[in-house]
Structure formats: structure tokens, C-alpha cells
Amino acid sequence: MALIVQKYGGTSVANPERIKNVARRVVATRRAGNQVVVVVSAPGDTTDELIALAKQITDRPSPREMDMLLATGEQMSIALLAMAIQDLNEPVISLTGPQVGIVTDSVHTKAKILSVSCERLEKELQKGNIVIVAGFQGMTCEHEITTLGRGGSDTTAVALAAALKADVCQIYTDVDGVYTADPRVVPGARKLASISYDEMLELASLGAQVLQPRSVEFAKLHGVVLEVRSSFNNNEGTLVKEVTEMEKAMVVSGVAGDKNVARLAVFGVPDRPGIAKTLFSALARESINVDMIVQSYMRDGINDIAFTIGRDDLDKAVRVCEQVKEEIGASGMAYDDRVAKVSIVGAGMITNPGVAAEMFACLAEQGINIHMISTSEIKISCIIDEEHLTRAMKALHERFIGPAES
């Protein structure tokens, strides 16, 4: 008997018929002789609708009350899915994140899981129940409800799989695996049979929306094998796991594009110790995640610092930078939210020199200017004008992975 954790995204439970379809899949897994724990997201666009509803009340709702509101979306899903499974005559129970024992830190709307108690889960599994768990939510040590940020249900599922030492964690979504690029943007994108944790983490962090980055990080840390599959067909999915040297055949495994990017620059920054610490500590205190950072060459004792963040944090970041600018004696600042990030990722880059030059040449041939560059052993990212993102992704995919398959 295997222990399987399954996660179903919002599109998979968007309406009653889809909820019944998920129920049939879960029951089939159970009747095949497995123990099953299921994590579900809020139905369809419920989370977006709740956010819009809050904004009709106030422009600046408190993070605590937003968590109270947003946590209700997943509770709808778990109750409805449990009802559908009961209708198929299988024993089932639905539990919220706090009922399961998912303990998080106290950063509302972006909480991180600190621990998972298995006592309640194991008790329900021993009773023979299918256990349905609300994703995206947990509770602090002070019994405050928290949410895990966009895509947090993926993290819930992986955390439960790690805590329970599950045989596999299946992530069911509206695509049937991990592709070399978003097939809606690049028609020639190909499904991968497997991908390494590191490559998947880079792709997820760079805008690929198949998996939430923290869930991949958690899976890598705990050795949880992930399987990305579609909830709308029975096609083979993509395994996310440790990949051996022999399997690193592709120099570039994927091309990612991200429009959730804003660029800020602080000009005329005095070149002395502690300046960068002052700026980025202030951003960190506001829970603003900084991605790419570029500091210009010093001239006459000053330089410029440019960095990127998510667009959702732009207003907060501008306020922080305005305050810090005065504190550190910088001459000015500017920002731009009409940019995007295009990236290539591949474990094969480590042993293949010249990939960066080839990427820059490809973009130059398309007449696309590069504003910022960031690299690691297995990825290269460029900030470009947003209007060129689709063209850049298609050109890079054809250059490194190949044209559309016939």
C-alpha cells in the first residue's frame, strides 16, 4: 500500500462537475489500494474575487484580515470535495490547515511553514479515511490564521508529503506536465519527462507558473518526488526529482518569461560601507523580495544601484526608496513597471561555455535591448521591455531547444 499526496489547483475544482471529476480520481486512487491525502486550492478565481471584494471595502486592508478572508476559499473546496467523495461511498474527512497542525511564522499573506504535526493526519488515515486538507493556509503559535502566498497550496502538499514520508506527491493542474516553455506563448514547447529540482526551482522562480518556487525548494530539501499531471486527462506527467549527470543531455531545459517585474534605481549613492545594507534591510522589513541587483562602477565616490521586485510590491518599494534616499544622501530614484524578465535554464550550462553569448546574440538579432543581466550556474536572465517578451521567448526556444515539432 502506497501513501500518495495529491494536490488539485483552482481550475481543477472550479465548478461542481470538476469537483466530481476530482472526487472520481481520488476514489480511483484509493480503490487501487493506496492511502490518500488530498490538498485543494480555492475554486477557480475565488481568491481573486475575494481580493477584489476586500478592495471594495478599503484600499489598504490589513494583512491579518486578508488572511481571515482568503482562507475561506480553500474551506469551500475541501467541504465540497468531501461531499462528492461521500457520494461515492468512500470514508472521507475534510480538515483546515490549522486542524491538521500546519504551523507557520507570523508574516501574514506570505507566511512560511515552520512545522507540520502528523498526529491528526495519521489518526484519520488509520481509521481508513481519505483526508482532504485545505491548502494555502496555516496557523501561528499564537493561533492566528495565515496564508502562504500565491501558489501556497503546492507548498502545503509538499510539506504534508515530507512530514508523512509519502511515496509521491502528485500535483494536478490544468497542464499535463512541465514544458520547455509556456505552450500558450511558444507553440513549439515540448513536455519534459523529467526535470531536476534545481532546474524546476529556477523555472518556477523565473515565471513558470506550474509549481510554486517554495514548494520545489521544500521538495528538494526533503527529497520528495513530485509528479506534475493534468486533472483533465490521463497522460503521463513530468517527474521532478534529482537528475543524474547522465540525464543532463539538454544544455537548456526551458525558457521562462515573467511579466510580474518592476525595476527600480537609486542614483548618486555615496560609495561607503553600509549603504546597500540600509537600502535592502528597509525593503526586507516590508517583506519585499528583491530579485536582480546591479551596482554601477564607482565614479567620484558615488554609484547607482538598480534592482528588480514583483510589481505587486512596487508602491511599497517606492515609498521605502524615497525614505532611504533621504537617509543615505542619494541624488534621486526612478522606477519602471513596463519591463519583463526572460530566462533560459539548464543544468547542461555548467559544462557548456558560450551559452550566455549565444543568448545575447539571439536577442540582438531580434533587435531586443537588454537592461539588466543575472546569471547562476544553470540560468541566465535578462530584463527587457515587456512588449518584446513573447518574441524573445519564441526566438530563444527555437535557438536552444528547437522549432515546433510536426
N, C-alpha and C positions, 0 to 999 in steps of 0.2 A: 504493500500500500504506500503510495507516494503522498507527500504533503505539498499541495500546489496553492500558491497565492496568485490570484487573478485580479487584474485591475481593469476597470472599464471607464473610459472617458465620457465626457458630457454628451458627445454625439451618439455614443452607443446607448445612452439611456434618455434620449431627447424626447420620446413620446411613449405612450402606453404599449404600442406594438413593438418598439425597440426594447423596452424593458422586458417584455415577454420573451423576445428573442434571446436576450442575455440570460434570462431565467432558464431557458431550454439548454443553453450552452453549459451553464453552471451545473444543472442537474445531470446532463450527459457526462460531465467530468466526474461527478460524484458517483454515478452508477457504473462508471468504469473501474470503481474500486479505490478512489482517491479521497483523502480528506481535503476539503476546500475552504479557503478563506478568500473572500471577495472584497475588494476595495472599490468604491464607486465615487465618481465626481458628481457635481450638481447637474441636473438635467439641462441639456442644450445650452442656451445662452442665459440661464438663470443667474449666474454670478454677475454678468454684465448688466442684467436688468435690475438686480439688487443695488449695484453701484450707482446706476442711473437714478434709481428711486431715492437713494440717500442724497444725491446731489440736488434733487428737487427740494429737499428739506434744508440743506446747508451746503455752502461751497467748501467748507472745511470740517467735515465730520471727524470726530475723534477716532483715532485708530482702534481704541478699545471697543467702541460701539460698532464700528465697522466689522470687527471680528464677530461680535454678537450677531450681527445681521447676516454676514456672509456664511457663517457656519450652518445656517438653516437650510441652505441649498442642498448640501450633501445629506442632511437628515431626511429631506423629501425622498431622495433616491434610495436610501437604504430601506426605508419603510415600504416603499412601493415595490422594490425588488423582492423583499422578503415576502410580501403578499403574493407576488407572482410565483415564487417558488413554493409557497404553501399550497397554492392552487394546483401544483403538480405533485402534491402529496409527498413532499420531502421535508424533513425536520430542518428548521432554519431559525436563526435569531439575528436581529439587527442591533448593532452597537455603535454609539458615537465614539469619537476619538478619546474623550475623557473616560468613558465607560471601559474602554479597552485598557487604558493606562498609558496613553501616549503623553509623556511629559516633555514640555518644550521650555525654551528660555522665554523671557518676558517681552520680546520685541514684537509688538502687535503688527499684524498684516504681513510680517516677514519672519515669523518665528522659526527656530531651528529645533529639531528633535534632540533631546538630551538622553532620553531613555524610553524603553518600551517594556512594560510588565506583561509577561506571558500567562500569568496565573488565570485570568478570566478566559482568555482565548483557549488555553489548554483544557480547562474545565468544560467549556462548551463543545470542543471537538471530541472529548472523551464521552460526552453524552450522545454523540452521533450527529450533532448539528452542523449544518453549513453555517458559517459565520459571515455575516455581511457587515463591513466596517465602513464608517464614513471617512473618506479621505480628506486631506487638506486641513485637518483640524487637530488640536490637542489641548492641553491644559497646563498652566504653570504650576509650580509648587504652591502658589497662593490660591489655587483653584480658579484662576481666570482663564476663560476660553481664548484660544489663539488660533490664527490661521497661518498657513505655511507659505503663502505667496503663490503666484501663478504656477500651475503645474504641480502643486504640492501633493496631489493625490498619488503621483508617481513615487514621491519620496515616502509617503505613508506605506505604500505597498512594499517597497524595497526594505524599509525598516522592519515591517512585520515579518517579511521573508527571512531577514537576517536573524531576528530575535527567535523565530520558530525553527531556524535551520531548515527551511523549506527546500525541497528538491529543485524547484524552479519558480521564478516569478514571471508570469505571463502578463505583458502589457497589451491590452486590446484597445485599438484605436480605430480611426477611420481610414488608415492606410495599412497596407498589408506587409509592412516591413520598413527597414531603413534604406533609403535610396541614395544614390550618389549625388543627388541634388533634389530640390523640391520639384516633383514632376509637374506641378501646376505652373512652374516657371520655366523649367527646362524639360521639354517633351522627351528628350533622349535619355533622361535619367534612368538608371538601372538599379534594380533591387539587389542588395548585398546579402549573401547567405550568412555571413558573419562579419563582425567588426570588433575591434579591440575596445576595452574600456577607455583607454586614453584617446583613441580617435573619436569615439562616441561622445566623450566628455567635451572635447574640443568642438565638435559639430553642434552639440546641444548648447554650449556656451556662446557659439557664434551665430545663433539664429535658427538652427534646425529645430523645429517645434515638435519632433516626435517624442522626445524624452526631456524631462526637466533636468538641468545640469546637476543639481544636488542629489537627485536620485541615482544618477550614474556614478557620482563620486562615492555615495554610500555603498552602491553595489560593488565597486572596485575594492573599497576598504574591507568589506566583509565577504568578498568572494561569492556574491550572489549572481548566478547565471540569469540573465534577462532574455526573454523571448518577445519580440515585438510582432504582433499579429493583428489582422483585421477582425473586427467583430461582425463583419458583413459577408465574409466568405470563409472557406476552409483552406485557403492557400498556405503553404509553408511561409513562415515568417523569417525574421533575422535574429540570430543569436548574438548577444553582446556578452563577451567573455574575454579572458586572457587569450591573446593570439600569439602563437609561437613565431620564431624567426622565419621558419619555412613558409608560413602563411602570409608573410608580408610581400606579396607579389606585386601589388599595385603601389606605384610611387605616390599617387594621390588617390585617396579613397572617396573623397567627397568635396563638393563645392557648396558653401553656405552663404546666404545673404541675410542681412539684418537691417531692417529699417528703424528699429527701436533704438536709435542712436542720436545723440546730440553732442556737439563739440564745443568746448569752452576754452578760452585762452586768457591768461592773466599776463599783462605786458609790463615791461620795465620792473622786473622783480629784482631786488637787491641780491647780489650773489654772496650770501653769507650762511653759515650753518644754522639749521633750524627753520629756515623759511618753508621748505617743502613740508616739513612736519606740521607746521602751523596750518597750512592750507588743507592738507589731506586729513589731518586729525579733525578739523572742523567739519569736513564733509562726512567723515566716518561717524561723528556724533549725531548726525542727522540720518544715519543709516543709508547714505548714498553710496552705491557701489561704483567705484571708478574702474574703468577698463584700461584703455591705452593711455600712456603718459609719454610726452615728448618734451624735453627741456632743450632749448636752443643753446648754441655756443655763446659763452660769455663775451660781452664787449663792454668796455668802460665800466666794469664792475656790476653790470646788470645782465639779465637774460629774460626770456619769456618761457612760460610753462603752459602747454596745451594738453588737454585730456578729454576723454570721452566718457559719457554716462548714458543711462537709459533716458529716453525722452520723458518718461513719467516723472523723473526727478528733476527736470530742468528748472522749474520755477524755484524749488528749494535750493538748488545748486547756485542759481544766480544770486539769490539773497545771501547765501553763505559767502560767495566770492566777493560780493560788494562789501560785506563787513570785513573780510580778511584783507582785501585790497587796501583799505584804510589802515589796518593794523600793521601791515608789513611795509607800507610805503610804496606799493606798486603804482604805476602811472595810469593803468586802465585795464579794461577787460572787454571781451566780446564773446558772442555765442552764435551758434548756427544749428538749427534743427532740420535742415534740408539736406542732410548727408546720410550715407548708409555705409555699412561695412560689408565687404566681400572677402571671402576667405577660401583658401584651399587647405585640406587636411589630409595627412597620410603618414603612417609610420615608416613608409619606404623613403621618405625625405631624408631620414637620418644618414643613409648611405648613398644618397644620390645628389651630388653637388650641382649647382646651377639651376635649381628649381625656382628660386626667387627671381633670378634674372629672366627666366622664361615667362614667369607670371607678369613681370613688369613689361616685358616686350609685348605680350599678348594684349595687355590693357592699352599700351601706347598705340598699337596697330588699330585699336578701336577708337582712338582719339580721346581716351578717358584719362583725366588728370588724377594723380594720387595726392591726397592731402596729408595723410599720416600712414605710417607703416609699423606693424608689430609682428614679431616672429617668436616662435619657440622651435624646439627640435622637430615637431610634427605639424606645425601650421604656420601659415603666412596670412596676415590680414591687412587690408588696405581700406582706408576711409576715402570714399569717392562721393561725388554728387549723387543724390538719391535718384535723380532722373535716369542715370546710367546703369542702375543696379541690374536690371533684367538682362540687358545686353552684355554686361560684364560676366554674369553667371553663365550665360549660354556660351560665350566665347571661351571662357576658362574650362568649362566642361568639355567642349569639343577638343581643346588643345591637350588637356591632360588625361581625359578618360575616353574620349572618342565621340563620334557622331551618333545620332539616333540609330537604334537597331531597327532593321527592317522587319 
